[in-house]
Amino acid sequence: MNGHGARLDSILSHLGGTLLEEVAGRTDPAVVVTDVVIDERHGDDPLRPGAVLLCAGAGAGDIPAVIERAAAGNAAAVVLRGPLDLDGGARTAVENSGLVLLALTRGASWAQLVVLLRSLLAGSIIGGAGEELLAGFPAGDSFALANAIGALLDAPITIEDRDSQVLAFSGRQDEADRTRIQTVLGRVVPQHARHAQERAGVFKRLYASEKPIFVDTPLIEGVAGLPRVAMAVRAGDRILGSIWVAVPSPLGPEKEQMLVDAARVVALHLLRHRVGVDVDRQIRADLIATALAEGPATPEAIERLRLARRPVTVMAMAVSETAATSTPGAPTSRQLLERTADALSFHLSVVIPGSVAALVGDVCYAIVPSSAPDADDLPEKAQSAARDLLHRAPDGLTGVVLGIGRAVDSARPADLARSRNDADRTLRVLRQRPGRRVARYSEVQVDALLLEIGDLLHNKGGLLDGPVQQLRDYDQENGTALVDTLTAWLDSLGNVLSASASLDVHPNTFRYRLRRAAEIAGMDLNDPEKRFAAMLELRVMRADSP
């Protein structure tokens, strides 16, 4: 084939654990796969450098000969049917060759692997021009596939993922029942129906069976309608989703086999969809990272994101520190971000068209554009959109915080990087100080500055070993509250009556405590420089405290 090629480590990140397992050898990030070759045993055809050799008929005993042929042709990797139990000689042969030996996972088909590998090498994204066919259907058109399956079975069907989200459906859904209509309209199986099926053990039966199962839905759910025949969709041992057929009775042997065959084709489409989405997401993440990096490639990245010559602001989303240290069994920070990044991207694309968002490291960044030349209110609009997202999906976005930078001209890379820096600094404030979930940098600028000053002072000593720290140590040793006294006096700009009232103590008592604080700290309260240093130290300590 004449594809564009893909890095071997990237291919393994997409297909590893689903279709492929690494058995021996070291994956070099510099190795690029250029071809997929289905090797006839003892074939003599020359290999294209960078090829992946699929040895469907070979076993562990053939590994030395296969490796020798692959190495002579400068192949990138060899794939055999797993599981593979290598002896010392075979493992040494692989490691000395510089190749990577992979195993096709148990239950996966060579056809699935070939389709997915060639999709990755072509580098195409679903919906693009010249889209390939999978089993005769456009790779991105799951609805055409659903209609074809429905026609073969003479019944309305849905294709669903593991969470009962509808990925595609056929025509003639009006011939089914109210639950199916609700499923299609809402693009998800109604909660009451899914819970009823879970209680009846339907999914346990479905995922344990290699053949279709019959589900007497009216009996389980207690509502009028048609039963279902369900078939699990697999890639190897991994469940990708299921096909649900609304029928009055179980399928006959011929149609049952049709459904089994259809599930294999659906698996190809779901895997291809997964690869396409992953590739699209990675491209978008690379472009956004480049756009925000203030480098020579920034203008081109901005152009490809269709944000050139437009006012923009940068939004950053991360997980708060309290959510990041949540209870065992809860989603990790990365899992939570991955789950919410797509929600943010979709929401912004609807509310503020032209917005782009993607995960970059452990932060989801969004670049939000304005359609008006005067964009002074753009950060406020982005903030409103973020609050609306949190309001609409409060449960799914628990623990997520969003920071928003200043509005800038996308034509100036340095300004775009500055807006990102604003968003990052805002995120830090929100992550360390719980309670607030969305903020613009202009709202937390002082807090961000104090955190950075605190970093500097912690690294180099200085004020954090000053008079306020001496008072704090004294308070801890003697059970006094002299730090509170000094803080109240400075916050009240030296007004003793106001400061004493804030602590609910007599003014004379307050004056005595203040004099005592000055003596212990060795601080002249009449010196404006000393007062400023004390105020700064107090603010930094307050910013450091959660």
C-alpha positions in Angstrom: 0.0 0.0 0.0 1.1 3.6 -0.4 0.0 5.2 2.8 1.5 8.2 4.6 3.0 6.1 7.4 2.6 6.2 11.2 5.0 5.8 14.1 5.1 2.4 15.6 4.7 3.6 19.1 1.6 5.6 18.0 0.1 2.5 16.5 0.7 0.6 19.7 -0.9 3.3 21.7 -4.0 3.0 19.6 -4.2 -0.8 19.2 -2.2 -2.1 22.2 -4.4 -4.0 24.7 -7.2 -4.3 22.1 -5.7 -6.1 19.1 -2.0 -6.2 19.8 0.3 -7.1 22.6 4.1 -6.5 22.8 6.0 -9.7 23.3 9.7 -9.0 22.7 11.9 -6.2 21.4 12.1 -2.5 22.1 9.8 0.0 20.5 11.9 2.8 19.0 9.9 6.1 18.8 11.8 6.9 15.6 10.5 3.8 13.7 7.8 4.6 11.1 5.5 1.9 9.8 5.0 2.3 6.0 3.2 -0.9 4.9 1.2 -3.9 6.0 2.2 -7.2 4.5 0.2 -10.5 5.0 3.1 -12.9 4.8 2.6 -16.2 3.0 4.6 -18.8 4.8 8.2 -18.9 3.5 7.2 -16.1 1.1 10.0 -14.7 -1.1 8.5 -11.3 -2.1 10.7 -8.4 -1.1 9.5 -6.3 1.9 9.1 -2.6 1.8 11.3 -1.0 4.6 9.2 -0.2 7.6 6.6 -2.9 6.9 4.6 -4.7 9.5 4.7 -8.4 8.7 1.5 -10.3 9.6 2.4 -14.0 9.9 -1.0 -15.7 10.1 0.4 -19.2 9.6 3.4 -19.1 11.8 3.9 -20.3 15.4 6.5 -19.8 18.1 8.8 -22.4 16.4 8.9 -20.4 13.2 10.1 -17.2 15.0 13.8 -17.4 14.1 13.1 -17.8 10.3 10.4 -15.2 10.4 12.7 -12.7 12.2 15.5 -13.4 9.8 13.3 -12.6 6.8 11.8 -9.5 8.4 15.2 -8.1 9.4 16.6 -8.7 5.9 13.8 -6.6 4.5 14.2 -3.8 7.2 10.7 -4.4 8.5 9.5 -2.6 11.6 7.6 -5.3 13.4 6.3 -8.9 13.1 2.9 -10.1 14.3 2.0 -13.7 15.1 -1.2 -15.1 16.6 -1.0 -15.0 20.4 -0.5 -16.2 23.0 3.2 -16.7 22.4 5.6 -18.5 24.8 9.1 -17.6 23.7 12.1 -19.7 24.6 15.5 -18.0 25.3 16.7 -18.5 21.7 13.7 -16.9 20.1 13.7 -13.9 22.5 17.4 -13.4 21.8 16.8 -13.5 18.0 14.1 -10.8 18.3 16.2 -8.5 20.5 19.3 -8.8 18.3 17.3 -8.0 15.2 16.1 -4.6 16.4 12.5 -5.7 15.5 9.5 -5.7 17.7 7.5 -9.0 18.0 3.8 -8.5 18.5 1.0 -10.9 19.2 -2.6 -10.7 17.9 -4.8 -10.9 21.0 -6.9 -14.0 21.6 -10.2 -13.8 19.8 -9.2 -10.9 17.4 -9.2 -11.5 13.7 -6.5 -10.8 11.2 -9.1 -8.9 9.0 -9.8 -6.5 11.9 -6.1 -5.9 12.4 -5.4 -5.2 8.7 -8.3 -2.7 8.4 -7.2 -0.8 11.5 -3.5 -0.8 10.6 -4.2 0.5 7.1 -6.5 3.1 8.5 -3.8 4.4 10.8 -1.2 4.4 8.0 -3.5 6.3 5.7 -3.8 8.9 8.4 -7.4 9.7 7.4 -10.0 11.2 9.7 -13.6 10.1 9.6 -15.6 12.2 7.3 -12.6 13.3 5.2 -12.4 13.2 1.4 -11.6 9.8 -0.2 -12.9 8.0 2.8 -12.2 4.2 2.8 -14.7 1.4 2.9 -15.1 -1.1 5.6 -16.9 -4.3 4.5 -18.4 -2.2 1.7 -19.6 0.7 3.8 -18.1 4.2 4.3 -15.9 4.0 7.4 -17.7 7.0 9.0 -21.3 6.0 8.0 -22.5 3.8 10.8 -26.1 4.7 9.9 -25.7 3.1 6.5 -24.4 0.0 8.2 -27.3 0.0 10.7 -29.8 0.2 7.8 -28.1 -2.6 6.0 -28.3 -4.9 9.1 -31.9 -3.9 9.7 -32.7 -4.8 6.1 -31.0 -8.2 6.4 -32.9 -9.0 9.6 -36.1 -7.3 8.5 -36.3 -5.5 11.8 -35.4 -2.1 13.4 -32.0 -2.1 15.1 -29.8 0.1 17.2 -26.0 0.0 17.6 -25.0 1.0 21.1 -21.8 1.4 23.1 -21.2 -0.1 26.5 -22.9 2.7 28.3 -26.1 2.2 26.2 -25.5 5.4 24.2 -26.9 5.0 20.7 -24.2 5.2 18.1 -26.4 4.5 15.1 -29.9 3.2 14.3 -31.8 1.9 11.3 -35.1 3.0 9.8 -38.5 1.6 10.7 -38.1 2.5 14.4 -41.8 3.4 14.5 -42.5 -0.4 14.2 -40.9 -1.0 17.6 -42.3 0.4 20.8 -42.3 3.5 23.1 -39.0 2.6 24.8 -37.2 2.3 21.5 -38.6 5.6 20.3 -37.4 7.2 23.5 -34.0 5.5 23.0 -33.6 6.9 19.5 -34.8 10.4 20.3 -32.6 10.7 23.4 -29.7 8.8 21.8 -29.5 6.7 25.0 -31.5 3.9 26.5 -33.9 5.3 29.1 -32.6 5.0 32.6 -35.5 2.9 33.8 -35.1 0.4 31.0 -31.3 0.0 31.5 -31.7 -0.4 35.3 -34.4 -3.1 34.7 -32.1 -4.9 32.3 -29.2 -4.7 34.8 -31.3 -6.1 37.6 -32.4 -9.0 35.3 -28.8 -9.8 34.5 -29.2 -9.0 30.8 -25.8 -7.5 30.3 -24.1 -10.3 32.2 -25.7 -12.8 29.8 -25.0 -10.6 26.8 -21.3 -10.1 27.4 -20.7 -13.8 28.3 -22.3 -15.1 25.1 -20.7 -15.5 21.7 -24.1 -15.7 20.1 -27.2 -13.5 20.2 -29.4 -13.6 23.3 -33.2 -13.2 23.5 -34.5 -10.6 25.9 -38.1 -10.5 26.8 -38.1 -6.8 27.4 -41.8 -6.3 28.2 -41.5 -9.0 30.9 -38.4 -7.4 32.4 -39.4 -3.8 32.2 -43.1 -4.2 32.8 -44.2 -2.0 29.8 -45.8 -2.9 26.5 -43.5 -3.4 23.6 -41.5 -5.9 21.6 -38.8 -8.2 22.9 -35.2 -7.8 21.8 -32.4 -9.9 20.4 -29.0 -8.5 21.5 -25.6 -9.3 20.2 -22.3 -8.2 21.8 -19.8 -6.5 19.6 -16.2 -7.5 20.4 -12.6 -6.8 19.4 -10.7 -9.8 20.8 -11.8 -10.1 24.4 -12.9 -6.5 24.7 -16.5 -5.5 24.5 -17.0 -2.5 22.3 -20.8 -2.3 22.3 -23.9 -4.2 21.2 -26.6 -4.5 18.5 -30.2 -4.6 19.6 -32.9 -5.9 17.3 -36.6 -5.3 18.1 -38.5 -8.5 17.1 -41.6 -10.4 18.2 -39.8 -13.7 18.7 -36.3 -15.2 18.7 -34.4 -15.2 15.4 -34.1 -18.3 13.3 -30.7 -20.0 12.8 -30.0 -18.2 9.4 -30.8 -14.7 10.7 -28.9 -15.4 14.0 -25.8 -16.2 11.9 -26.4 -13.0 10.0 -26.3 -11.0 13.2 -23.1 -12.8 14.3 -21.5 -11.8 11.1 -22.9 -8.3 11.3 -21.3 -7.9 14.7 -17.9 -8.5 13.2 -18.4 -5.7 10.7 -19.7 -3.4 13.3 -16.6 -4.1 15.4 -14.5 -2.9 12.5 -16.5 0.3 12.3 -16.4 1.0 16.0 -12.6 0.4 16.1 -12.2 2.6 13.1 -14.3 5.3 14.8 -12.1 5.0 17.9 -8.9 5.4 15.8 -10.4 8.3 13.8 -11.5 10.1 16.9 -8.1 9.5 18.6 -6.2 10.8 15.6 -8.4 13.8 15.2 -8.1 14.6 18.9 -4.3 14.2 18.8 -4.0 16.5 15.8 -6.1 19.2 17.5 -4.1 18.9 20.7 -0.8 19.3 18.8 -2.1 22.4 17.0 -3.4 24.0 20.2 -0.2 23.2 22.1 1.8 24.8 19.2 -0.5 27.8 19.0 0.0 28.5 22.7 3.8 27.9 22.8 5.0 31.2 21.2 7.2 29.5 18.7 8.0 29.8 15.0 5.2 27.4 14.1 2.5 29.3 16.1 1.1 31.4 13.1 0.6 28.2 11.0 -1.1 26.4 13.9 -3.4 29.4 14.4 -4.2 29.4 10.7 -5.0 25.7 10.7 -7.3 26.2 13.7 -9.1 28.9 11.7 -8.4 31.5 14.4 -6.2 33.8 12.4 -6.7 37.6 12.7 -9.4 37.2 15.4 -9.6 38.4 19.0 -9.3 35.3 21.3 -9.0 34.4 24.9 -7.5 31.2 26.4 -9.5 29.0 28.8 -7.8 26.3 30.9 -9.6 23.5 32.7 -8.1 21.2 35.3 -9.0 19.2 38.4 -8.9 20.8 41.8 -6.5 19.5 44.3 -9.3 18.2 46.6 -10.8 16.2 43.6 -7.3 14.9 42.6 -7.0 13.3 46.1 -10.5 11.8 46.1 -11.6 8.5 47.6 -10.3 5.1 46.4 -12.2 3.8 43.4 -13.1 7.3 42.1 -11.9 8.4 38.7 -8.3 9.7 38.6 -7.6 13.3 37.6 -6.7 12.2 34.1 -9.8 10.1 33.7 -12.0 13.0 34.9 -10.3 15.4 32.5 -10.6 13.0 29.6 -14.3 12.6 30.4 -15.0 16.3 30.6 -12.7 17.7 27.8 -15.1 16.5 25.1 -18.0 18.1 27.0 -16.2 21.4 27.1 -15.2 21.2 23.4 -18.8 20.5 22.4 -20.4 23.1 24.7 -18.0 25.9 23.5 -18.5 25.0 19.8 -22.3 25.5 20.3 -22.2 28.6 22.6 -19.2 30.3 21.0 -18.7 28.9 17.4 -15.2 28.5 16.3 -13.8 27.6 19.7 -11.3 24.7 19.8 -10.3 22.7 22.9 -8.1 19.7 23.7 -6.1 18.1 26.4 -2.5 19.2 26.5 -0.7 17.4 29.3 -2.8 17.5 32.4 -4.7 20.6 31.4 -7.5 21.0 28.9 -7.0 24.3 27.0 -9.6 26.0 24.9 -9.0 29.0 22.5 -12.2 31.0 22.4 -12.6 33.5 19.5 -14.8 36.6 19.1 -16.7 37.4 16.0 -16.5 41.1 16.8 -13.4 43.3 16.3 -13.9 44.8 19.7 -13.5 41.9 22.1 -13.0 43.5 25.5 -15.9 41.5 26.9 -14.7 38.2 25.5 -13.3 36.9 28.8 -16.7 37.6 30.4 -18.5 35.7 27.6 -16.1 32.8 28.1 -16.7 32.8 31.8 -20.5 32.8 31.3 -20.1 29.8 28.9 -18.0 28.0 31.5 -20.5 28.6 34.3 -23.3 27.5 32.0 -21.5 24.2 31.3 -21.0 23.5 35.0 -24.7 24.4 35.7 -25.9 22.0 32.9 -23.7 19.1 34.0 -23.0 19.5 37.7 -22.5 15.8 38.5 -20.2 14.9 35.6 -18.0 17.9 36.1 -17.6 17.7 39.9 -14.1 18.8 40.9 -13.3 20.7 37.7 -12.2 24.3 37.7 -11.7 26.7 34.8 -9.5 29.8 34.5 -9.8 32.4 31.8 -7.0 34.7 30.4 -7.2 38.2 28.9 -8.5 38.9 25.4 -5.7 39.2 22.8 -5.1 39.4 19.1 -4.3 35.9 17.7 -2.0 37.5 15.2 0.5 38.2 18.0 1.9 34.9 19.4 3.4 36.6 22.4 0.0 37.9 23.5 -1.6 34.5 23.0 1.0 32.9 25.2 0.4 35.6 27.8 -3.4 34.8 27.8 -2.4 31.1 28.4 -0.2 32.2 31.2 -3.1 34.1 32.7 -5.3 31.1 32.5 -2.6 28.9 34.1 -2.1 31.3 37.0 -5.9 31.5 37.5 -6.1 27.7 37.6 -3.5 27.6 40.3 -5.5 29.9 42.5 -8.7 28.0 41.9 -7.1 24.6 42.5 -5.5 25.6 45.8 -8.4 27.7 47.2 -11.6 25.6 47.1 -15.1 27.2 46.7 -14.8 29.1 43.5 -14.8 27.1 40.2 -14.6 29.6 37.4 -12.7 32.9 37.3 -11.0 35.4 35.0 -7.4 36.3 35.7 -8.4 39.9 36.4 -10.5 38.6 39.3 -7.7 36.7 41.0 -4.6 38.6 39.9 -3.5 39.6 43.5 -4.0 36.0 44.7 -1.9 34.7 41.8 0.8 37.2 42.5 0.9 36.3 46.2 1.3 32.6 45.4 4.2 33.4 43.1 5.8 35.7 45.7 5.4 32.8 48.2 7.2 30.5 45.8 10.1 32.9 45.6 10.3 33.4 49.3 10.1 29.7 50.0 12.9 29.0 47.6 15.2 31.8 48.8 14.1 32.3 52.5 13.6 36.0 53.3 10.3 37.3 54.7 8.9 33.9 55.6 11.6 33.9 58.4 10.6 37.4 59.4 8.7 39.0 62.3 5.4 37.5 61.5 6.8 34.0 61.6 8.4 34.8 64.9 5.0 35.9 66.2 3.4 32.7 64.9 6.0 30.6 66.6 5.4 32.5 69.9 1.6 32.0 69.6 2.0 28.3 69.1 4.3 28.0 72.1 2.3 30.2 74.5 -1.3 29.8 73.3 -1.6 33.5 72.4 -3.1 35.2 69.4 -0.7 38.0 68.6 -0.6 37.3 64.8 -4.4 37.9 64.8 -3.9 41.2 66.7 -1.3 42.4 64.2 -3.4 41.3 61.2 -6.5 43.1 62.5 -4.6 46.3 63.1 -3.0 46.3 59.6 -6.3 45.4 57.9 -7.9 48.3 59.8 -5.2 50.7 58.6 -4.1 51.3 62.2 -7.6 52.1 63.6 -7.5 50.5 67.0 -11.2 50.9 67.7 -12.1 49.1 64.4 -9.5 46.5 64.9 -10.4 45.7 68.5 -14.1 45.5 67.5 -13.3 43.0 64.8 -11.7 40.7 67.4 -14.3 41.5 70.1 -11.8 42.7 72.7 -11.5 45.9 74.7 -9.5 48.7 73.0 -7.0 48.9 75.9 -6.5 45.1 75.8 -6.0 45.4 72.1 -3.3 48.1 72.5 -1.5 46.0 75.1 -1.4 43.0 72.8 -0.3 45.1 69.9 2.6 46.5 71.9 3.5 43.0 73.0 3.5 41.8 69.4 5.8 44.6 68.4 8.2 43.8 71.2 8.4 40.1 70.5 8.8 40.6 66.7 11.3 43.5 67.1 9.2 45.6 64.7 8.7 49.3 64.7 5.0 49.8 63.8 5.7 53.5 62.9 8.0 52.5 60.1 6.0 52.2 56.8 8.5 49.8 55.3 8.2 47.5 58.3 4.4 47.6 58.1 4.5 46.8 54.4 6.8 43.9 54.9 4.6 42.5 57.7 1.5 42.9 55.4 3.2 41.1 52.6 4.3 38.3 54.9 0.8 37.9 56.3 -0.8 37.9 52.8 1.7 35.3 51.5 1.0 33.1 54.6 -2.7 33.4 54.0 -2.3 32.5 50.3 -0.3 29.4 51.3 -3.0 28.3 53.7 -5.8 26.2 52.0 
